[in-house]
Amino acid sequence: MIKNIVFDIGQVLAEFRWHDYIDELTIKEEYKERLAKATVLSPYWNEVDRGVLTKEEIMKRCILLDPEIEKEISLFFQDTSQLVIEFEYSEALVKSLKNQGYQIYILSNYGRENFSYVKEKFRFLEHVDGAVISYEEQHIKPEPEIYEALLSRYGIVPEESVFLDDLAANLEGAKAFHFHTIQFHNLWQAKRELRKLGVMVEEREFDSIIFDLDGTMWDSTENAAIVWKEIAQKDHRITDEVTAPKLKALYGLPLEEIATGLFLSVPEEIAIETMEQCVVAQCPYLAEHGGILLGNIEETLKKLSKKYRLFIVSNCKSGYIEAFLEAHKLGQYFEDFECPGGTGKLKADNIRIVMKRNQLRNPIYVGDTQGDGEAAHQAKIPFVYARYGFGKATEYEYVIDSFEELTSLQMAE
């Protein structure tokens, strides 16, 4: 019987957002990859968590890896507390497990300065029974001393305990002490595995739905192919035939991949240039002529909108989602939407943007491809697989065989 639940923090209860942190620094684009290699991806980064060296000493060592970007490395180390932010679900999860009678502990690699921010800001810490943090022990996972510290300090019986961490090496360290372990990929996968161990886990009902577009709500490929074919034929270098089935097989991918997958007869730059013309030209045509709706879309949206807030995130250029809404008069049901054309970012980031912009606490994402599922899980929300759509998916929390089934979702086994 499980009595103790032990959590890592980074990528389990909080997001290690180093990509975003580096993007937010006011430095040249060409320096960003080098900065990552000299800091979070460097051999010295673990020493931040070990707590033996000062931040200044670690920074000096990082600068030696790439002296040309000393200014940027110094800027990176000015305030690293924002590298990690608490997930929205974390407090509710920890509090719920605590209320069920489990003892909750933290075992995490963290530096002194950054953990002081965690103690001040992270809400889930109010509900834990104890914590062992690497800088305090001057040992990091998966070194055995840090697990020994947890067991001795709190009298934990490892056979009655489960440890959740995102890194396999850290779980191997725990297994050596006979902990049960779960490698954390996303909240809903972790909950399923906790249930298998007999842990009582409450389900939170979702309060909002973010939709994919192509293959989930409509099929625009017949009318889009008319426009794409016309534009492609104007360039005599392109010998590829443009058809609706070809577009359908590629939809859902990033636009650059659609271009190179469709226009095989020309170099990549010509393929992308042609695709750019196509996606601009298709929008007014689709706004007028529409596409094929994949089910009783309006009636289902009308029912859903009475209970949930509704949104769209699709891999497309600006104007495409607007064309869908205009052609089928569905704009009244959606509060917001986003796409790479608006942000320059791909689906996972755009899901996060819509969540943050609209303060969504417990959304789900509905899509029809494996890429949709990966994006949802990267954004740390459940994925509803629309099995009737264009693509295939293997990892999902819910599955529907028609759009109408969204009104009565059942958790996938």
Contacts in CASP RR format, 6 or more apart in sequence:
PFRMAT RR
TARGET T0000
AUTHOR 0000-0000-0000
METHOD contacts of the structure
MODEL  1
MIKNIVFDIGQVLAEFRWHDYIDELTIKEEYKERLAKATVLSPYWNEVDR
GVLTKEEIMKRCILLDPEIEKEISLFFQDTSQLVIEFEYSEALVKSLKNQ
GYQIYILSNYGRENFSYVKEKFRFLEHVDGAVISYEEQHIKPEPEIYEAL
LSRYGIVPEESVFLDDLAANLEGAKAFHFHTIQFHNLWQAKRELRKLGVM
VEEREFDSIIFDLDGTMWDSTENAAIVWKEIAQKDHRITDEVTAPKLKAL
YGLPLEEIATGLFLSVPEEIAIETMEQCVVAQCPYLAEHGGILLGNIEET
LKKLSKKYRLFIVSNCKSGYIEAFLEAHKLGQYFEDFECPGGTGKLKADN
IRIVMKRNQLRNPIYVGDTQGDGEAAHQAKIPFVYARYGFGKATEYEYVI
DSFEELTSLQMAE
1 160 0 8 1.000
1 198 0 8 1.000
2 102 0 8 1.000
2 160 0 8 1.000
2 161 0 8 1.000
2 162 0 8 1.000
2 180 0 8 1.000
2 197 0 8 1.000
2 198 0 8 1.000
2 199 0 8 1.000
3 102 0 8 1.000
3 103 0 8 1.000
3 157 0 8 1.000
3 160 0 8 1.000
3 161 0 8 1.000
4 102 0 8 1.000
4 103 0 8 1.000
4 104 0 8 1.000
4 105 0 8 1.000
4 156 0 8 1.000
4 157 0 8 1.000
4 160 0 8 1.000
4 161 0 8 1.000
4 162 0 8 1.000
5 97 0 8 1.000
5 102 0 8 1.000
5 103 0 8 1.000
5 104 0 8 1.000
5 105 0 8 1.000
5 161 0 8 1.000
5 162 0 8 1.000
5 164 0 8 1.000
5 194 0 8 1.000
5 199 0 8 1.000
6 104 0 8 1.000
6 105 0 8 1.000
6 106 0 8 1.000
6 107 0 8 1.000
6 150 0 8 1.000
6 156 0 8 1.000
6 161 0 8 1.000
6 162 0 8 1.000
6 163 0 8 1.000
6 164 0 8 1.000
6 174 0 8 1.000
6 179 0 8 1.000
7 13 0 8 1.000
7 94 0 8 1.000
7 104 0 8 1.000
7 105 0 8 1.000
7 106 0 8 1.000
7 107 0 8 1.000
7 108 0 8 1.000
7 164 0 8 1.000
8 106 0 8 1.000
8 107 0 8 1.000
8 108 0 8 1.000
8 109 0 8 1.000
8 141 0 8 1.000
8 163 0 8 1.000
8 164 0 8 1.000
8 165 0 8 1.000
8 166 0 8 1.000
8 167 0 8 1.000
8 170 0 8 1.000
8 184 0 8 1.000
9 84 0 8 1.000
9 106 0 8 1.000
9 108 0 8 1.000
9 110 0 8 1.000
9 118 0 8 1.000
9 122 0 8 1.000
10 16 0 8 1.000
10 84 0 8 1.000
10 108 0 8 1.000
10 166 0 8 1.000
11 166 0 8 1.000
11 184 0 8 1.000
12 164 0 8 1.000
12 165 0 8 1.000
12 166 0 8 1.000
12 184 0 8 1.000
12 190 0 8 1.000
13 86 0 8 1.000
13 87 0 8 1.000
13 90 0 8 1.000
13 93 0 8 1.000
13 94 0 8 1.000
13 122 0 8 1.000
13 124 0 8 1.000
14 84 0 8 1.000
14 85 0 8 1.000
14 86 0 8 1.000
14 87 0 8 1.000
14 90 0 8 1.000
14 118 0 8 1.000
14 122 0 8 1.000
15 84 0 8 1.000
15 85 0 8 1.000
15 87 0 8 1.000
15 380 0 8 1.000
16 83 0 8 1.000
16 84 0 8 1.000
17 82 0 8 1.000
17 83 0 8 1.000
17 84 0 8 1.000
17 85 0 8 1.000
18 36 0 8 1.000
18 39 0 8 1.000
18 40 0 8 1.000
18 83 0 8 1.000
19 36 0 8 1.000
21 80 0 8 1.000
21 82 0 8 1.000
21 83 0 8 1.000
22 32 0 8 1.000
22 35 0 8 1.000
22 36 0 8 1.000
22 76 0 8 1.000
23 32 0 8 1.000
25 35 0 8 1.000
25 72 0 8 1.000
25 75 0 8 1.000
25 76 0 8 1.000
26 75 0 8 1.000
27 35 0 8 1.000
27 72 0 8 1.000
27 75 0 8 1.000
31 69 0 8 1.000
31 72 0 8 1.000
34 66 0 8 1.000
34 69 0 8 1.000
34 72 0 8 1.000
35 66 0 8 1.000
35 69 0 8 1.000
35 72 0 8 1.000
35 73 0 8 1.000
35 76 0 8 1.000
37 65 0 8 1.000
37 66 0 8 1.000
38 62 0 8 1.000
38 63 0 8 1.000
38 65 0 8 1.000
38 66 0 8 1.000
38 69 0 8 1.000
38 73 0 8 1.000
39 45 0 8 1.000
39 62 0 8 1.000
39 73 0 8 1.000
39 76 0 8 1.000
39 77 0 8 1.000
40 83 0 8 1.000
42 62 0 8 1.000
42 65 0 8 1.000
44 58 0 8 1.000
44 61 0 8 1.000
44 62 0 8 1.000
44 65 0 8 1.000
46 109 0 8 1.000
46 140 0 8 1.000
47 53 0 8 1.000
47 58 0 8 1.000
47 61 0 8 1.000
48 55 0 8 1.000
48 58 0 8 1.000
48 80 0 8 1.000
48 111 0 8 1.000
48 114 0 8 1.000
49 109 0 8 1.000
49 110 0 8 1.000
49 111 0 8 1.000
49 134 0 8 1.000
49 135 0 8 1.000
49 140 0 8 1.000
50 111 0 8 1.000
50 134 0 8 1.000
50 135 0 8 1.000
50 138 0 8 1.000
50 139 0 8 1.000
50 140 0 8 1.000
51 111 0 8 1.000
51 112 0 8 1.000
51 134 0 8 1.000
51 135 0 8 1.000
51 138 0 8 1.000
52 138 0 8 1.000
53 61 0 8 1.000
55 77 0 8 1.000
55 113 0 8 1.000
58 77 0 8 1.000
59 73 0 8 1.000
59 74 0 8 1.000
59 77 0 8 1.000
62 73 0 8 1.000
62 77 0 8 1.000
63 70 0 8 1.000
63 73 0 8 1.000
63 74 0 8 1.000
66 73 0 8 1.000
80 113 0 8 1.000
80 114 0 8 1.000
81 113 0 8 1.000
81 114 0 8 1.000
81 116 0 8 1.000
81 117 0 8 1.000
83 114 0 8 1.000
84 114 0 8 1.000
84 118 0 8 1.000
86 121 0 8 1.000
86 122 0 8 1.000
86 123 0 8 1.000
86 124 0 8 1.000
87 187 0 8 1.000
87 380 0 8 1.000
88 361 0 8 1.000
88 362 0 8 1.000
89 187 0 8 1.000
89 204 0 8 1.000
89 362 0 8 1.000
89 380 0 8 1.000
90 122 0 8 1.000
90 123 0 8 1.000
90 124 0 8 1.000
91 123 0 8 1.000
91 124 0 8 1.000
91 126 0 8 1.000
91 127 0 8 1.000
92 204 0 8 1.000
93 124 0 8 1.000
93 187 0 8 1.000
94 104 0 8 1.000
94 124 0 8 1.000
94 127 0 8 1.000
94 128 0 8 1.000
95 124 0 8 1.000
95 127 0 8 1.000
96 201 0 8 1.000
96 202 0 8 1.000
97 104 0 8 1.000
97 199 0 8 1.000
97 201 0 8 1.000
98 104 0 8 1.000
98 127 0 8 1.000
98 128 0 8 1.000
98 129 0 8 1.000
100 199 0 8 1.000
100 200 0 8 1.000
100 202 0 8 1.000
102 199 0 8 1.000
103 129 0 8 1.000
103 154 0 8 1.000
103 156 0 8 1.000
104 127 0 8 1.000
104 128 0 8 1.000
104 129 0 8 1.000
104 130 0 8 1.000
105 128 0 8 1.000
105 129 0 8 1.000
105 130 0 8 1.000
105 131 0 8 1.000
105 132 0 8 1.000
105 150 0 8 1.000
105 154 0 8 1.000
105 156 0 8 1.000
106 125 0 8 1.000
106 128 0 8 1.000
106 130 0 8 1.000
106 131 0 8 1.000
106 132 0 8 1.000
106 133 0 8 1.000
107 131 0 8 1.000
107 132 0 8 1.000
107 141 0 8 1.000
107 146 0 8 1.000
107 147 0 8 1.000
107 150 0 8 1.000
107 163 0 8 1.000
107 165 0 8 1.000
108 131 0 8 1.000
108 132 0 8 1.000
108 133 0 8 1.000
108 134 0 8 1.000
108 141 0 8 1.000
109 133 0 8 1.000
109 134 0 8 1.000
109 140 0 8 1.000
109 141 0 8 1.000
110 118 0 8 1.000
110 133 0 8 1.000
110 134 0 8 1.000
110 135 0 8 1.000
111 133 0 8 1.000
111 134 0 8 1.000
111 135 0 8 1.000
112 135 0 8 1.000
115 133 0 8 1.000
115 135 0 8 1.000
118 125 0 8 1.000
119 125 0 8 1.000
125 131 0 8 1.000
129 154 0 8 1.000
130 154 0 8 1.000
132 146 0 8 1.000
132 149 0 8 1.000
132 150 0 8 1.000
132 153 0 8 1.000
134 140 0 8 1.000
134 141 0 8 1.000
134 146 0 8 1.000
137 145 0 8 1.000
137 146 0 8 1.000
137 149 0 8 1.000
139 145 0 8 1.000
139 146 0 8 1.000
139 149 0 8 1.000
140 146 0 8 1.000
141 147 0 8 1.000
141 165 0 8 1.000
141 167 0 8 1.000
141 169 0 8 1.000
141 170 0 8 1.000
141 173 0 8 1.000
142 169 0 8 1.000
142 170 0 8 1.000
142 172 0 8 1.000
142 173 0 8 1.000
142 174 0 8 1.000
144 173 0 8 1.000
144 176 0 8 1.000
144 177 0 8 1.000
147 173 0 8 1.000
147 174 0 8 1.000
147 176 0 8 1.000
147 177 0 8 1.000
147 179 0 8 1.000
148 177 0 8 1.000
150 156 0 8 1.000
151 158 0 8 1.000
151 177 0 8 1.000
158 174 0 8 1.000
158 177 0 8 1.000
158 178 0 8 1.000
158 179 0 8 1.000
159 178 0 8 1.000
159 180 0 8 1.000
161 179 0 8 1.000
161 180 0 8 1.000
162 179 0 8 1.000
162 180 0 8 1.000
162 181 0 8 1.000
162 182 0 8 1.000
162 194 0 8 1.000
162 197 0 8 1.000
162 199 0 8 1.000
163 171 0 8 1.000
163 174 0 8 1.000
163 179 0 8 1.000
163 180 0 8 1.000
163 181 0 8 1.000
163 182 0 8 1.000
164 181 0 8 1.000
164 182 0 8 1.000
164 184 0 8 1.000
164 190 0 8 1.000
165 171 0 8 1.000
165 174 0 8 1.000
165 181 0 8 1.000
165 183 0 8 1.000
165 184 0 8 1.000
166 183 0 8 1.000
166 184 0 8 1.000
166 185 0 8 1.000
167 183 0 8 1.000
168 183 0 8 1.000
171 181 0 8 1.000
171 182 0 8 1.000
171 183 0 8 1.000
174 181 0 8 1.000
175 181 0 8 1.000
180 197 0 8 1.000
182 190 0 8 1.000
182 193 0 8 1.000
182 194 0 8 1.000
184 190 0 8 1.000
185 377 0 8 1.000
186 377 0 8 1.000
186 380 0 8 1.000
186 382 0 8 1.000
187 380 0 8 1.000
187 382 0 8 1.000
188 382 0 8 1.000
188 397 0 8 1.000
189 395 0 8 1.000
191 201 0 8 1.000
191 203 0 8 1.000
194 201 0 8 1.000
195 201 0 8 1.000
203 411 0 8 1.000
204 362 0 8 1.000
205 362 0 8 1.000
206 308 0 8 1.000
206 362 0 8 1.000
206 363 0 8 1.000
206 364 0 8 1.000
206 382 0 8 1.000
207 308 0 8 1.000
207 309 0 8 1.000
207 360 0 8 1.000
207 361 0 8 1.000
207 362 0 8 1.000
207 363 0 8 1.000
208 308 0 8 1.000
208 309 0 8 1.000
208 310 0 8 1.000
208 311 0 8 1.000
208 358 0 8 1.000
208 360 0 8 1.000
208 362 0 8 1.000
208 363 0 8 1.000
208 364 0 8 1.000
209 304 0 8 1.000
209 308 0 8 1.000
209 309 0 8 1.000
209 310 0 8 1.000
209 311 0 8 1.000
209 363 0 8 1.000
209 364 0 8 1.000
209 365 0 8 1.000
209 366 0 8 1.000
209 406 0 8 1.000
210 311 0 8 1.000
210 312 0 8 1.000
210 313 0 8 1.000
210 351 0 8 1.000
210 354 0 8 1.000
210 355 0 8 1.000
210 360 0 8 1.000
210 363 0 8 1.000
210 364 0 8 1.000
210 365 0 8 1.000
210 366 0 8 1.000
210 381 0 8 1.000
211 217 0 8 1.000
211 310 0 8 1.000
211 311 0 8 1.000
211 312 0 8 1.000
211 313 0 8 1.000
211 365 0 8 1.000
211 366 0 8 1.000
211 367 0 8 1.000
212 252 0 8 1.000
212 312 0 8 1.000
212 313 0 8 1.000
212 314 0 8 1.000
212 365 0 8 1.000
212 366 0 8 1.000
212 367 0 8 1.000
212 368 0 8 1.000
212 369 0 8 1.000
212 372 0 8 1.000
212 386 0 8 1.000
213 312 0 8 1.000
213 314 0 8 1.000
213 316 0 8 1.000
213 320 0 8 1.000
213 321 0 8 1.000
213 324 0 8 1.000
214 220 0 8 1.000
214 221 0 8 1.000
214 251 0 8 1.000
214 252 0 8 1.000
214 314 0 8 1.000
214 316 0 8 1.000
214 368 0 8 1.000
214 390 0 8 1.000
215 251 0 8 1.000
215 294 0 8 1.000
215 367 0 8 1.000
215 368 0 8 1.000
215 386 0 8 1.000
215 389 0 8 1.000
215 390 0 8 1.000
215 391 0 8 1.000
216 294 0 8 1.000
216 366 0 8 1.000
216 367 0 8 1.000
216 368 0 8 1.000
216 372 0 8 1.000
216 386 0 8 1.000
216 389 0 8 1.000
216 403 0 8 1.000
217 293 0 8 1.000
217 294 0 8 1.000
217 297 0 8 1.000
217 324 0 8 1.000
217 403 0 8 1.000
218 290 0 8 1.000
218 291 0 8 1.000
218 292 0 8 1.000
218 293 0 8 1.000
218 294 0 8 1.000
218 297 0 8 1.000
218 324 0 8 1.000
218 328 0 8 1.000
219 248 0 8 1.000
219 291 0 8 1.000
219 292 0 8 1.000
219 294 0 8 1.000
219 390 0 8 1.000
220 282 0 8 1.000
220 286 0 8 1.000
220 290 0 8 1.000
220 291 0 8 1.000
220 292 0 8 1.000
220 324 0 8 1.000
221 244 0 8 1.000
221 245 0 8 1.000
221 247 0 8 1.000
221 248 0 8 1.000
221 251 0 8 1.000
222 244 0 8 1.000
222 291 0 8 1.000
222 292 0 8 1.000
223 282 0 8 1.000
223 285 0 8 1.000
223 286 0 8 1.000
223 289 0 8 1.000
223 290 0 8 1.000
223 291 0 8 1.000
224 244 0 8 1.000
224 247 0 8 1.000
224 278 0 8 1.000
224 282 0 8 1.000
224 285 0 8 1.000
224 286 0 8 1.000
225 242 0 8 1.000
225 243 0 8 1.000
225 244 0 8 1.000
225 246 0 8 1.000
225 247 0 8 1.000
226 285 0 8 1.000
227 278 0 8 1.000
227 281 0 8 1.000
227 282 0 8 1.000
227 285 0 8 1.000
228 242 0 8 1.000
228 247 0 8 1.000
228 262 0 8 1.000
228 278 0 8 1.000
228 282 0 8 1.000
229 241 0 8 1.000
229 242 0 8 1.000
229 243 0 8 1.000
231 274 0 8 1.000
231 277 0 8 1.000
231 278 0 8 1.000
231 281 0 8 1.000
232 238 0 8 1.000
232 240 0 8 1.000
232 242 0 8 1.000
232 263 0 8 1.000
232 274 0 8 1.000
232 278 0 8 1.000
235 266 0 8 1.000
235 270 0 8 1.000
235 274 0 8 1.000
237 265 0 8 1.000
237 266 0 8 1.000
237 270 0 8 1.000
238 263 0 8 1.000
238 265 0 8 1.000
238 266 0 8 1.000
238 270 0 8 1.000
238 274 0 8 1.000
239 265 0 8 1.000
240 262 0 8 1.000
240 263 0 8 1.000
240 264 0 8 1.000
240 265 0 8 1.000
242 262 0 8 1.000
246 262 0 8 1.000
247 258 0 8 1.000
247 262 0 8 1.000
248 390 0 8 1.000
249 390 0 8 1.000
250 257 0 8 1.000
250 258 0 8 1.000
250 261 0 8 1.000
250 262 0 8 1.000
251 258 0 8 1.000
251 390 0 8 1.000
252 258 0 8 1.000
252 314 0 8 1.000
252 315 0 8 1.000
252 369 0 8 1.000
252 371 0 8 1.000
252 372 0 8 1.000
252 390 0 8 1.000
253 315 0 8 1.000
254 315 0 8 1.000
254 340 0 8 1.000
254 346 0 8 1.000
255 275 0 8 1.000
255 279 0 8 1.000
255 315 0 8 1.000
255 316 0 8 1.000
255 317 0 8 1.000
255 340 0 8 1.000
256 272 0 8 1.000
256 275 0 8 1.000
258 275 0 8 1.000
259 268 0 8 1.000
259 271 0 8 1.000
259 272 0 8 1.000
259 274 0 8 1.000
259 275 0 8 1.000
260 268 0 8 1.000
260 271 0 8 1.000
260 272 0 8 1.000
261 271 0 8 1.000
262 271 0 8 1.000
262 275 0 8 1.000
263 270 0 8 1.000
263 271 0 8 1.000
263 274 0 8 1.000
263 275 0 8 1.000
264 271 0 8 1.000
266 274 0 8 1.000
276 317 0 8 1.000
279 316 0 8 1.000
279 317 0 8 1.000
279 320 0 8 1.000
280 317 0 8 1.000
282 320 0 8 1.000
282 323 0 8 1.000
283 317 0 8 1.000
283 319 0 8 1.000
283 320 0 8 1.000
283 322 0 8 1.000
283 323 0 8 1.000
284 323 0 8 1.000
286 320 0 8 1.000
286 323 0 8 1.000
286 324 0 8 1.000
286 327 0 8 1.000
287 322 0 8 1.000
287 323 0 8 1.000
287 326 0 8 1.000
287 327 0 8 1.000
288 327 0 8 1.000
289 327 0 8 1.000
290 323 0 8 1.000
290 324 0 8 1.000
290 327 0 8 1.000
290 328 0 8 1.000
291 327 0 8 1.000
291 328 0 8 1.000
293 328 0 8 1.000
294 388 0 8 1.000
294 389 0 8 1.000
294 403 0 8 1.000
295 402 0 8 1.000
295 403 0 8 1.000
295 404 0 8 1.000
296 403 0 8 1.000
296 404 0 8 1.000
297 328 0 8 1.000
297 330 0 8 1.000
297 403 0 8 1.000
298 328 0 8 1.000
298 329 0 8 1.000
298 330 0 8 1.000
298 333 0 8 1.000
299 404 0 8 1.000
300 403 0 8 1.000
300 404 0 8 1.000
300 406 0 8 1.000
300 407 0 8 1.000
301 310 0 8 1.000
301 330 0 8 1.000
301 333 0 8 1.000
302 333 0 8 1.000
303 407 0 8 1.000
304 310 0 8 1.000
304 333 0 8 1.000
304 406 0 8 1.000
304 407 0 8 1.000
305 333 0 8 1.000
309 335 0 8 1.000
309 358 0 8 1.000
309 360 0 8 1.000
310 333 0 8 1.000
310 334 0 8 1.000
310 335 0 8 1.000
311 334 0 8 1.000
311 335 0 8 1.000
311 336 0 8 1.000
311 337 0 8 1.000
311 354 0 8 1.000
311 358 0 8 1.000
311 360 0 8 1.000
311 363 0 8 1.000
312 321 0 8 1.000
312 334 0 8 1.000
312 337 0 8 1.000
312 338 0 8 1.000
313 337 0 8 1.000
313 338 0 8 1.000
313 339 0 8 1.000
313 347 0 8 1.000
313 350 0 8 1.000
313 351 0 8 1.000
313 354 0 8 1.000
313 365 0 8 1.000
314 320 0 8 1.000
314 321 0 8 1.000
314 337 0 8 1.000
314 339 0 8 1.000
314 347 0 8 1.000
315 339 0 8 1.000
315 340 0 8 1.000
315 346 0 8 1.000
315 347 0 8 1.000
316 339 0 8 1.000
316 340 0 8 1.000
316 341 0 8 1.000
317 339 0 8 1.000
317 340 0 8 1.000
317 341 0 8 1.000
318 339 0 8 1.000
318 341 0 8 1.000
318 342 0 8 1.000
320 339 0 8 1.000
321 337 0 8 1.000
321 339 0 8 1.000
324 330 0 8 1.000
325 331 0 8 1.000
325 334 0 8 1.000
335 358 0 8 1.000
336 354 0 8 1.000
336 357 0 8 1.000
336 358 0 8 1.000
337 354 0 8 1.000
338 350 0 8 1.000
338 353 0 8 1.000
338 354 0 8 1.000
339 350 0 8 1.000
340 346 0 8 1.000
340 350 0 8 1.000
343 349 0 8 1.000
343 350 0 8 1.000
343 353 0 8 1.000
345 353 0 8 1.000
346 375 0 8 1.000
347 371 0 8 1.000
347 372 0 8 1.000
347 375 0 8 1.000
348 374 0 8 1.000
348 375 0 8 1.000
348 376 0 8 1.000
348 378 0 8 1.000
348 379 0 8 1.000
351 365 0 8 1.000
351 375 0 8 1.000
351 376 0 8 1.000
351 379 0 8 1.000
351 381 0 8 1.000
352 379 0 8 1.000
354 360 0 8 1.000
355 363 0 8 1.000
355 379 0 8 1.000
355 381 0 8 1.000
363 381 0 8 1.000
364 376 0 8 1.000
364 381 0 8 1.000
364 382 0 8 1.000
364 383 0 8 1.000
364 384 0 8 1.000
364 397 0 8 1.000
364 398 0 8 1.000
365 372 0 8 1.000
365 373 0 8 1.000
365 375 0 8 1.000
365 376 0 8 1.000
365 379 0 8 1.000
365 381 0 8 1.000
365 382 0 8 1.000
365 383 0 8 1.000
365 384 0 8 1.000
366 384 0 8 1.000
366 386 0 8 1.000
366 400 0 8 1.000
366 406 0 8 1.000
367 373 0 8 1.000
367 383 0 8 1.000
367 384 0 8 1.000
367 385 0 8 1.000
367 386 0 8 1.000
367 393 0 8 1.000
368 385 0 8 1.000
368 386 0 8 1.000
368 387 0 8 1.000
368 388 0 8 1.000
368 389 0 8 1.000
368 390 0 8 1.000
368 391 0 8 1.000
368 393 0 8 1.000
369 390 0 8 1.000
369 391 0 8 1.000
369 392 0 8 1.000
369 393 0 8 1.000
370 391 0 8 1.000
370 392 0 8 1.000
370 393 0 8 1.000
370 394 0 8 1.000
370 395 0 8 1.000
371 393 0 8 1.000
372 383 0 8 1.000
372 385 0 8 1.000
372 393 0 8 1.000
373 383 0 8 1.000
373 385 0 8 1.000
373 393 0 8 1.000
373 395 0 8 1.000
373 396 0 8 1.000
374 395 0 8 1.000
376 382 0 8 1.000
376 383 0 8 1.000
377 383 0 8 1.000
377 395 0 8 1.000
382 397 0 8 1.000
382 398 0 8 1.000
383 393 0 8 1.000
383 395 0 8 1.000
383 396 0 8 1.000
383 397 0 8 1.000
383 398 0 8 1.000
384 396 0 8 1.000
384 397 0 8 1.000
384 398 0 8 1.000
384 399 0 8 1.000
384 400 0 8 1.000
384 406 0 8 1.000
384 409 0 8 1.000
385 393 0 8 1.000
385 396 0 8 1.000
385 398 0 8 1.000
385 399 0 8 1.000
385 400 0 8 1.000
385 412 0 8 1.000
386 400 0 8 1.000
386 403 0 8 1.000
387 393 0 8 1.000
387 399 0 8 1.000
387 400 0 8 1.000
387 401 0 8 1.000
388 400 0 8 1.000
388 401 0 8 1.000
388 402 0 8 1.000
388 403 0 8 1.000
396 412 0 8 1.000
397 411 0 8 1.000
397 412 0 8 1.000
398 409 0 8 1.000
398 410 0 8 1.000
398 411 0 8 1.000
398 412 0 8 1.000
399 412 0 8 1.000
400 406 0 8 1.000
400 409 0 8 1.000
END
